[in-house]
C-alpha cells in the first residue's frame, strides 16, 4: 500500500505536496514528482494539498508501477537506479523521468491558477491518529 503521483502532475510539479511531506519522500524528476514507496509512511498530507488531484492511495503497488520504476530502474539521464537515498532534499531535482512520463507529449498547463487546498486536519498517522481511508 502506498501513495503514488499520477499523470495530472506531469508538467505541473506544483510542489505543495513536497512542502507538506513530513518524511521528505517526494522526489522531483524532470517532468513529474514521484513518491518513494519505502520512505513514505502514508500519512496522506500530500494528497490533501495537491491542487490537481494527482496523488492517490493504492492498495496494490502493481496497479501503479510507474511511480516505483523511478527508484528501481536505470532511466535515461541516469547510470544507476536511484534506490532509497532516504530523503529528497539531499538529492535535489533530477533530470530524469520514467520511460512512460518521458514519452508523453507536453501536457497543457491548467487554464487558471491552481487552487490551494487546506492542509490535512489531523487524524492521520503523522500526528498519531489512524489514517482515514476515505
N, C-alpha and C positions, 0 to 999 in steps of 0.2 A: 504494500500500500504506500502511496506517495502522492505528492502534488507534482504536477507537470505543467509546463507552459506550452500552449498550443499556438496554432497558426495566427490567431489575431495579433500576436506580439511581433510577428515578422515585420521588419522595417519601422516599427513604432518604438520599441525599447523605452517605454516611459520611465522606468526605474523607480516608481513609487514602491514597488514590491521589494526592491533591493534595500531601500531606505528603511522599510518596515521589518525586514527579516532579522530576527534576533540571533540566528545562527550563522549568518554570512554565507548561506549556502546557495545563493543565486549568482550564477556566473554569466558574464557578458560575452557573447560571440559577436561576429561581425554584423549580423542582421537580426539576431534574436537573443533572448535571455534563456537560460537553462537552469533548472533546479537540480542540485546533486542529490540523488535519492538516498545516499548513505549519510549525508550530512544534515539533511532536513529532518526535524523531529515532528513535523506535521502539525504545527500549531494553527495554521490557517491564516496567519496575519497577512501574508502576501495575497491570498485570494480575495480578501475583503477590500484591499486598496487598489486592485488592478482596474484601471479605467476602461479597458477594452475587454474585460472578462475572458482573458486568455488563460487564466490559471484554473485548473480543476483538480479535484481529488479523484484518483483512480484506485480501484480495489486491486487491480492486477496490472503490474507494470508492462506485461506483454501487450496490453491494449494501447500503450503509448510508448513504444520502444525508441522513438527518435530522440526523446529527451535524454535517455540513458546513453545513447550512442555518442553524445557529445563528450562523455567522460571515458568511454571504454574503447573507442576506435581511433585509429590514426586518420586524421582528417586532412583535407587539402590545407596547406599552410602550417601543418604540424608534423614533426617527425616521430612522435610517440603519443600514446594515449595520455590524456590529462590525469586520469586516475582520481585519487582523493587527496587534494592538496590541503584540505582542512581550512578552507576559508577563501572566499573570492577576492577579498580586498588585497590580500598578499599577491594574488596572481594578476589582478588588473584585467582590463579588456583584452580579449583575444581576437586575433584576426582570422577566425575560423568559424565554420558552422557545419552542421551535419550535412551530408550529401543532399538530403531531401530539401532542407531550407536553402542551401546554396543554389539549388536548381530552380527554385521558384522565380517567376518573373517579379519585378519590383511591385510591391504592394502599395496601393493608394493610401495616402495619409487620411485620417478622419477629416470630414468636411468642416468640423468645428473643433474648438479646443476640447481636449479630453477632460471629462468631469472628474473631480476628485471625490473619492468615497471617503467616508469617515473610517478611521482605524477600527479594528475589531473592538468589541465592547467587553471582552473578558469571557470567561468560561472555557477557554482553550487550554491546552497543555502548557503553553508558555507562561501562564500565570497560575498554574497549579490545578486548574479545573479540567474536566473531561472535554474532549473535542466534540463539538456539536456537528454531527454528520449532515445536517440539513442545509 
